[in-house]
Amino acid sequence: QVQLVESGGGLVQAGGSLRLSCAASGSIFSIKVMGWYRSAPGKQRNLVASITTDGITNYLGSAKGRFTISRDNAKNTVYLQMNNLKPEDTAVYYCAAEDPVGGNRYWGQGTQVTVSS
């Protein structure tokens, strides 16, 4: 099992920045990809950004150029730096960890990000 604890959400004005953190613990040796998803009211949960153990990143189109995902392997922590935030970025953001061999995806509890106009 893998446990994920997120932090860093909050309320920010449009154009502002936030940094989300996700600390992983447990059987993290099996985790190959970590990512951030978000879920806005009435919408499905979508991938925002992901990063592999090799540091390969992938971004949702609207996040490119504004968001940066990174990881600190020594701290077993993944970050999502979000700049130039827009009201449409308002959502609950979830950290996820994937174990492709075991076929498992683990989720954090979610952190609310609200961007006011």
Secondary structure, DSSP 8 states (H G I E B T S, - for coil): -EEEEEE--EEEETT--EEEEEEEEESGGG--EEEEEEE-TTS--EEEEEEETT--EEE-GGGTTTEEEEEETTTTEEEEEE-S--GGG-EEEEEEEEETTTTEEEE---EEEEEE-
